[in-house]
């Protein structure tokens, strides 16, 4: 370790002089959530707050219209829950940064990701996103027959030190059943697949037994593009 005793004493003295940091609140505060503009028509007839699992009670407070979620530094970020009839599958990332849950409503559904860094950020990725190998990006693909999903396309987000940045949101992808992400190759290429509707023999068909069409998603100029590719993403060269 570099440095002298004098430097150590100076460092300790500066640390002691710093103002004490207030402890985070015991639970997120719904009173911090701004009032929402009234809807012209209610999205459902739910009158009670959505239940939150007991294991998440220190992170999430539930009101009739919003979740209040505690940020890492003791603030509150709010989630509009008015479209939701049910919230389920709550998870928290290992580093406690990302809170996620599924939701369903009347003929609608989605997947909420709450980034608890900074002032907090809320995005809806439609389904649970898949991280790149470096965890610097994540992507999601979702498409429904009724087109009532909250993504209805392919999206990619950059994970910053603080906050998330949308890199792409493509909603003109081919119309296929059971779109899914099969994996990343590095941080710049995503393997995708889906099943053409004319390949599905009937409503009880086992999708796992049907041949899938392969696609890749990767940057193309200043944008991202989803294109057919029987070979998938090129392998990542060692050292990159």
C-alpha atoms as a printed R data frame, in Angstrom:
    type eleno elety resid chain resno       x       y       z
1   ATOM     1    CA   UNK     A     1   0.000   0.000   0.000
2   ATOM     2    CA   UNK     A     2   1.360   3.388  -0.973
3   ATOM     3    CA   UNK     A     3   1.350   6.552   1.202
4   ATOM     4    CA   UNK     A     4   2.766   7.761   4.485
5   ATOM     5    CA   UNK     A     5   1.409   7.915   8.015
6   ATOM     6    CA   UNK     A     6   0.818  11.653   7.556
7   ATOM     7    CA   UNK     A     7  -1.295  10.975   4.508
8   ATOM     8    CA   UNK     A     8  -3.258   8.349   6.423
9   ATOM     9    CA   UNK     A     9  -3.934  10.797   9.257
10  ATOM    10    CA   UNK     A    10  -5.069  13.428   6.731
11  ATOM    11    CA   UNK     A    11  -7.402  10.928   5.078
12  ATOM    12    CA   UNK     A    12  -8.931   9.916   8.399
13  ATOM    13    CA   UNK     A    13  -9.342  13.546   9.354
14  ATOM    14    CA   UNK     A    14 -11.192  14.328   6.106
15  ATOM    15    CA   UNK     A    15 -13.430  11.301   6.580
16  ATOM    16    CA   UNK     A    16 -14.293  12.420  10.090
17  ATOM    17    CA   UNK     A    17 -15.118  15.909   8.825
18  ATOM    18    CA   UNK     A    18 -17.608  14.652   6.243
19  ATOM    19    CA   UNK     A    19 -21.270  15.072   7.213
20  ATOM    20    CA   UNK     A    20 -23.070  11.923   8.302
21  ATOM    21    CA   UNK     A    21 -25.195  10.283   5.600
22  ATOM    22    CA   UNK     A    22 -28.829   9.826   6.581
23  ATOM    23    CA   UNK     A    23 -29.896   6.213   6.828
24  ATOM    24    CA   UNK     A    24 -32.336   5.045   4.126
25  ATOM    25    CA   UNK     A    25 -35.993   5.005   5.182
26  ATOM    26    CA   UNK     A    26 -37.301   1.777   6.679
27  ATOM    27    CA   UNK     A    27 -39.584   1.354   3.670
28  ATOM    28    CA   UNK     A    28 -40.282   3.294   0.466
29  ATOM    29    CA   UNK     A    29 -42.799   6.088   0.932
30  ATOM    30    CA   UNK     A    30 -45.913   6.240  -1.249
31  ATOM    31    CA   UNK     A    31 -46.334   9.874  -0.192
32  ATOM    32    CA   UNK     A    32 -43.303  10.675  -2.351
33  ATOM    33    CA   UNK     A    33 -45.081   9.478  -5.509
34  ATOM    34    CA   UNK     A    34 -46.662  12.306  -7.527
35  ATOM    35    CA   UNK     A    35 -50.392  12.146  -8.149
36  ATOM    36    CA   UNK     A    36 -51.254  10.605 -11.493
37  ATOM    37    CA   UNK     A    37 -53.461  12.331 -14.031
38  ATOM    38    CA   UNK     A    38 -56.953  10.738 -13.987
39  ATOM    39    CA   UNK     A    39 -57.672   8.290 -16.789
40  ATOM    40    CA   UNK     A    40 -60.613   8.918 -19.110
41  ATOM    41    CA   UNK     A    41 -61.655   5.295 -18.663
42  ATOM    42    CA   UNK     A    42 -60.468   2.876 -15.956
43  ATOM    43    CA   UNK     A    43 -58.182   0.133 -17.248
44  ATOM    44    CA   UNK     A    44 -59.729  -2.404 -14.848
45  ATOM    45    CA   UNK     A    45 -62.059  -2.587 -11.857
46  ATOM    46    CA   UNK     A    46 -59.374  -3.278  -9.235
47  ATOM    47    CA   UNK     A    47 -59.969  -1.184  -6.103
48  ATOM    48    CA   UNK     A    48 -57.282  -2.552  -3.784
49  ATOM    49    CA   UNK     A    49 -53.489  -2.263  -3.831
50  ATOM    50    CA   UNK     A    50 -51.663  -5.093  -5.562
51  ATOM    51    CA   UNK     A    51 -50.197  -7.569  -3.055
52  ATOM    52    CA   UNK     A    52 -46.416  -7.581  -2.660
53  ATOM    53    CA   UNK     A    53 -44.552 -10.655  -1.356
54  ATOM    54    CA   UNK     A    54 -43.517 -10.274   2.279
55  ATOM    55    CA   UNK     A    55 -39.860 -10.752   1.334
56  ATOM    56    CA   UNK     A    56 -40.050  -7.547  -0.766
57  ATOM    57    CA   UNK     A    57 -41.919  -5.404   1.764
58  ATOM    58    CA   UNK     A    58 -38.766  -3.435   2.644
59  ATOM    59    CA   UNK     A    59 -38.312  -2.486  -1.018
60  ATOM    60    CA   UNK     A    60 -41.865  -2.038  -2.320
61  ATOM    61    CA   UNK     A    61 -44.897  -0.266  -0.867
62  ATOM    62    CA   UNK     A    62 -48.175  -0.744  -2.710
63  ATOM    63    CA   UNK     A    63 -51.014   1.735  -3.159
64  ATOM    64    CA   UNK     A    64 -54.118   1.392  -5.319
65  ATOM    65    CA   UNK     A    65 -52.467   3.113  -8.289
66  ATOM    66    CA   UNK     A    66 -48.714   2.874  -7.744
67  ATOM    67    CA   UNK     A    67 -45.810   0.926  -6.332
68  ATOM    68    CA   UNK     A    68 -43.236   2.944  -4.432
69  ATOM    69    CA   UNK     A    69 -39.827   1.279  -4.805
70  ATOM    70    CA   UNK     A    70 -36.832   2.180  -2.644
71  ATOM    71    CA   UNK     A    71 -33.745   3.274  -4.550
72  ATOM    72    CA   UNK     A    72 -30.285   2.183  -3.447
73  ATOM    73    CA   UNK     A    73 -29.594   5.492  -1.684
74  ATOM    74    CA   UNK     A    74 -32.909   5.758   0.114
75  ATOM    75    CA   UNK     A    75 -35.021   7.604  -2.452
76  ATOM    76    CA   UNK     A    76 -38.264   6.437  -4.026
77  ATOM    77    CA   UNK     A    77 -39.115   5.630  -7.643
78  ATOM    78    CA   UNK     A    78 -42.760   5.052  -8.560
79  ATOM    79    CA   UNK     A    79 -44.408   2.481 -10.849
80  ATOM    80    CA   UNK     A    80 -47.843   3.112 -12.361
81  ATOM    81    CA   UNK     A    81 -49.845  -0.051 -11.568
82  ATOM    82    CA   UNK     A    82 -53.236   1.094 -12.908
83  ATOM    83    CA   UNK     A    83 -53.153  -1.265 -15.942
84  ATOM    84    CA   UNK     A    84 -52.344  -4.234 -13.697
85  ATOM    85    CA   UNK     A    85 -54.649  -6.838 -12.195
86  ATOM    86    CA   UNK     A    86 -51.824  -9.040 -10.943
87  ATOM    87    CA   UNK     A    87 -48.100  -8.671 -10.246
88  ATOM    88    CA   UNK     A    88 -46.021 -11.812  -9.816
89  ATOM    89    CA   UNK     A    89 -42.570 -13.410 -10.083
90  ATOM    90    CA   UNK     A    90 -40.796 -10.660  -8.122
91  ATOM    91    CA   UNK     A    91 -37.008 -10.952  -8.323
92  ATOM    92    CA   UNK     A    92 -34.024  -8.885  -7.207
93  ATOM    93    CA   UNK     A    93 -30.656  -9.099  -8.944
94  ATOM    94    CA   UNK     A    94 -27.695 -10.405  -6.977
95  ATOM    95    CA   UNK     A    95 -26.236  -6.883  -6.695
96  ATOM    96    CA   UNK     A    96 -29.693  -5.610  -5.579
97  ATOM    97    CA   UNK     A    97 -29.757  -3.092  -8.409
98  ATOM    98    CA   UNK     A    98 -32.657  -4.427 -10.487
99  ATOM    99    CA   UNK     A    99 -36.112  -5.250  -9.171
100 ATOM   100    CA   UNK     A   100 -38.274  -7.117 -11.689
101 ATOM   101    CA   UNK     A   101 -41.791  -8.526 -11.841
102 ATOM   102    CA   UNK     A   102 -44.359  -9.809 -14.337
103 ATOM   103    CA   UNK     A   103 -47.784  -8.215 -14.630
104 ATOM   104    CA   UNK     A   104 -51.085  -9.029 -16.282
105 ATOM   105    CA   UNK     A   105 -54.186  -6.943 -16.926
106 ATOM   106    CA   UNK     A   106 -57.249  -7.136 -19.155
107 ATOM   107    CA   UNK     A   107 -55.860  -8.607 -22.401
108 ATOM   108    CA   UNK     A   108 -52.496  -7.024 -21.610
109 ATOM   109    CA   UNK     A   109 -49.285  -8.048 -19.918
110 ATOM   110    CA   UNK     A   110 -45.669  -7.043 -19.448
111 ATOM   111    CA   UNK     A   111 -42.497  -7.254 -17.418
112 ATOM   112    CA   UNK     A   112 -41.296  -4.320 -15.308
113 ATOM   113    CA   UNK     A   113 -37.608  -3.657 -14.669
114 ATOM   114    CA   UNK     A   114 -36.830  -1.075 -11.975
115 ATOM   115    CA   UNK     A   115 -33.270   0.245 -11.944
116 ATOM   116    CA   UNK     A   116 -32.640   1.356  -8.356
117 ATOM   117    CA   UNK     A   117 -29.539   3.448  -9.107
118 ATOM   118    CA   UNK     A   118 -29.640   7.253  -8.986
119 ATOM   119    CA   UNK     A   119 -33.178   8.609  -8.825
120 ATOM   120    CA   UNK     A   120 -34.491   5.296 -10.138
121 ATOM   121    CA   UNK     A   121 -35.838   4.302 -13.542
122 ATOM   122    CA   UNK     A   122 -38.738   2.114 -14.707
123 ATOM   123    CA   UNK     A   123 -38.967   0.340 -18.072
124 ATOM   124    CA   UNK     A   124 -41.280  -2.364 -19.408
125 ATOM   125    CA   UNK     A   125 -39.441  -5.022 -21.410
126 ATOM   126    CA   UNK     A   126 -42.494  -7.174 -22.142
127 ATOM   127    CA   UNK     A   127 -40.791 -10.348 -20.938
128 ATOM   128    CA   UNK     A   128 -37.781 -10.981 -18.724
129 ATOM   129    CA   UNK     A   129 -34.721  -9.605 -20.557
130 ATOM   130    CA   UNK     A   130 -31.512 -11.529 -21.260
131 ATOM   131    CA   UNK     A   131 -28.155  -9.977 -20.345
132 ATOM   132    CA   UNK     A   132 -25.082  -9.941 -22.570
133 ATOM   133    CA   UNK     A   133 -21.982 -11.799 -21.271
134 ATOM   134    CA   UNK     A   134 -20.503  -8.581 -19.844
135 ATOM   135    CA   UNK     A   135 -23.858  -7.517 -18.328
136 ATOM   136    CA   UNK     A   136 -23.386  -4.141 -20.010
137 ATOM   137    CA   UNK     A   137 -26.471  -4.676 -22.153
138 ATOM   138    CA   UNK     A   138 -29.697  -6.626 -22.041
139 ATOM   139    CA   UNK     A   139 -32.323  -7.418 -24.650
140 ATOM   140    CA   UNK     A   140 -35.877  -8.691 -24.860
141 ATOM   141    CA   UNK     A   141 -38.176  -9.909 -27.633
142 ATOM   142    CA   UNK     A   142 -41.936 -10.271 -27.295
143 ATOM   143    CA   UNK     A   143 -44.778 -10.530 -29.779
144 ATOM   144    CA   UNK     A   144 -48.366 -11.654 -29.202
145 ATOM   145    CA   UNK     A   145 -51.183 -12.593 -31.569
146 ATOM   146    CA   UNK     A   146 -53.457  -9.918 -30.109
147 ATOM   147    CA   UNK     A   147 -50.692  -7.261 -30.071
148 ATOM   148    CA   UNK     A   148 -51.544  -6.285 -26.491
149 ATOM   149    CA   UNK     A   149 -48.116  -6.993 -25.042
150 ATOM   150    CA   UNK     A   150 -46.135  -4.088 -23.650
151 ATOM   151    CA   UNK     A   151 -43.129  -4.531 -25.986
152 ATOM   152    CA   UNK     A   152 -44.409  -6.139 -29.215
153 ATOM   153    CA   UNK     A   153 -40.996  -6.194 -30.796
154 ATOM   154    CA   UNK     A   154 -37.294  -6.354 -29.989
155 ATOM   155    CA   UNK     A   155 -35.483  -4.004 -27.631
156 ATOM   156    CA   UNK     A   156 -31.900  -3.475 -26.436
157 ATOM   157    CA   UNK     A   157 -30.778  -1.379 -23.485
158 ATOM   158    CA   UNK     A   158 -27.353  -0.186 -22.337
159 ATOM   159    CA   UNK     A   159 -26.618  -0.617 -18.625
160 ATOM   160    CA   UNK     A   160 -24.767   2.444 -17.375
161 ATOM   161    CA   UNK     A   161 -23.042   2.987 -14.055
162 ATOM   162    CA   UNK     A   162 -26.255   4.848 -13.248
163 ATOM   163    CA   UNK     A   163 -29.391   4.293 -15.286
164 ATOM   164    CA   UNK     A   164 -30.392   2.536 -18.488
165 ATOM   165    CA   UNK     A   165 -30.339   3.838 -22.065
166 ATOM   166    CA   UNK     A   166 -32.501   2.452 -24.849
167 ATOM   167    CA   UNK     A   167 -30.341   1.497 -27.838
168 ATOM   168    CA   UNK     A   168 -33.067   0.051 -30.052
169 ATOM   169    CA   UNK     A   169 -36.785  -0.651 -30.101
170 ATOM   170    CA   UNK     A   170 -37.847  -2.468 -33.268
171 ATOM   171    CA   UNK     A   171 -41.529  -3.243 -33.700
172 ATOM   172    CA   UNK     A   172 -41.471  -4.231 -37.373
173 ATOM   173    CA   UNK     A   173 -39.992  -7.674 -36.781
174 ATOM   174    CA   UNK     A   174 -41.464 -10.664 -38.685
175 ATOM   175    CA   UNK     A   175 -44.748 -12.061 -37.375
176 ATOM   176    CA   UNK     A   176 -43.817 -15.343 -35.668
177 ATOM   177    CA   UNK     A   177 -45.024 -17.504 -32.819
178 ATOM   178    CA   UNK     A   178 -42.898 -18.031 -29.706
179 ATOM   179    CA   UNK     A   179 -40.178 -15.454 -30.360
180 ATOM   180    CA   UNK     A   180 -37.264 -15.953 -27.982
181 ATOM   181    CA   UNK     A   181 -33.662 -14.962 -27.378
182 ATOM   182    CA   UNK     A   182 -31.338 -17.946 -27.738
183 ATOM   183    CA   UNK     A   183 -28.262 -16.118 -26.468
184 ATOM   184    CA   UNK     A   184 -25.754 -13.347 -27.045
185 ATOM   185    CA   UNK     A   185 -22.437 -13.427 -28.885
186 ATOM   186    CA   UNK     A   186 -20.390 -10.727 -27.200
187 ATOM   187    CA   UNK     A   187 -22.190  -7.421 -26.600
188 ATOM   188    CA   UNK     A   188 -23.141  -6.689 -30.210
189 ATOM   189    CA   UNK     A   189 -25.082  -9.659 -31.542
190 ATOM   190    CA   UNK     A   190 -28.188 -11.483 -30.294
191 ATOM   191    CA   UNK     A   191 -29.393 -14.882 -31.549
192 ATOM   192    CA   UNK     A   192 -33.186 -15.014 -31.932
193 ATOM   193    CA   UNK     A   193 -35.694 -17.559 -33.190
194 ATOM   194    CA   UNK     A   194 -39.403 -18.035 -33.752
195 ATOM   195    CA   UNK     A   195 -41.899 -20.295 -35.524
196 ATOM   196    CA   UNK     A   196 -43.923 -19.259 -38.615
197 ATOM   197    CA   UNK     A   197 -47.656 -19.557 -38.011
198 ATOM   198    CA   UNK     A   198 -48.167 -21.724 -41.108
199 ATOM   199    CA   UNK     A   199 -45.831 -24.304 -39.573
200 ATOM   200    CA   UNK     A   200 -48.065 -24.827 -36.532
201 ATOM   201    CA   UNK     A   201 -50.457 -27.744 -37.196
202 ATOM   202    CA   UNK     A   202 -53.010 -26.863 -34.538
203 ATOM   203    CA   UNK     A   203 -53.720 -25.162 -31.195
204 ATOM   204    CA   UNK     A   204 -52.388 -28.131 -29.226
205 ATOM   205    CA   UNK     A   205 -49.127 -28.402 -31.135
206 ATOM   206    CA   UNK     A   206 -45.981 -28.823 -29.039
207 ATOM   207    CA   UNK     A   207 -43.887 -25.832 -30.021
208 ATOM   208    CA   UNK     A   208 -40.731 -27.476 -28.711
209 ATOM   209    CA   UNK     A   209 -41.036 -30.092 -31.471
210 ATOM   210    CA   UNK     A   210 -41.341 -27.617 -34.349
211 ATOM   211    CA   UNK     A   211 -38.532 -26.248 -36.486
212 ATOM   212    CA   UNK     A   212 -37.587 -22.670 -35.613
213 ATOM   213    CA   UNK     A   213 -36.484 -19.914 -38.001
214 ATOM   214    CA   UNK     A   214 -33.232 -18.248 -36.924
215 ATOM   215    CA   UNK     A   215 -32.516 -14.534 -36.826
216 ATOM   216    CA   UNK     A   216 -29.830 -12.262 -35.462
217 ATOM   217    CA   UNK     A   217 -30.051  -8.730 -34.107
218 ATOM   218    CA   UNK     A   218 -27.020  -6.450 -34.215
219 ATOM   219    CA   UNK     A   219 -26.012  -2.852 -34.907
220 ATOM   220    CA   UNK     A   220 -26.399  -1.700 -38.499
221 ATOM   221    CA   UNK     A   221 -25.014   1.797 -38.945
222 ATOM   222    CA   UNK     A   222 -26.569   3.971 -36.237
223 ATOM   223    CA   UNK     A   223 -29.408   1.520 -35.634
224 ATOM   224    CA   UNK     A   224 -30.005  -2.138 -34.861
225 ATOM   225    CA   UNK     A   225 -31.535  -4.572 -37.332
226 ATOM   226    CA   UNK     A   226 -33.173  -8.007 -37.039
227 ATOM   227    CA   UNK     A   227 -32.297 -10.175 -40.055
228 ATOM   228    CA   UNK     A   228 -32.594 -13.879 -41.000
229 ATOM   229    CA   UNK     A   229 -29.440 -15.898 -40.402
230 ATOM   230    CA   UNK     A   230 -29.161 -19.658 -40.579
231 ATOM   231    CA   UNK     A   231 -25.622 -19.520 -39.149
232 ATOM   232    CA   UNK     A   232 -26.421 -17.257 -36.188
233 ATOM   233    CA   UNK     A   233 -24.117 -14.630 -34.729
234 ATOM   234    CA   UNK     A   234 -20.435 -14.872 -35.650
235 ATOM   235    CA   UNK     A   235 -18.281 -16.178 -32.792
236 ATOM   236    CA   UNK     A   236 -16.502 -13.591 -30.670
237 ATOM   237    CA   UNK     A   237 -12.784 -13.454 -31.335
238 ATOM   238    CA   UNK     A   238 -10.588 -14.114 -28.318
239 ATOM   239    CA   UNK     A   239  -9.271 -11.003 -26.649
240 ATOM   240    CA   UNK     A   240 -12.312  -8.911 -27.623
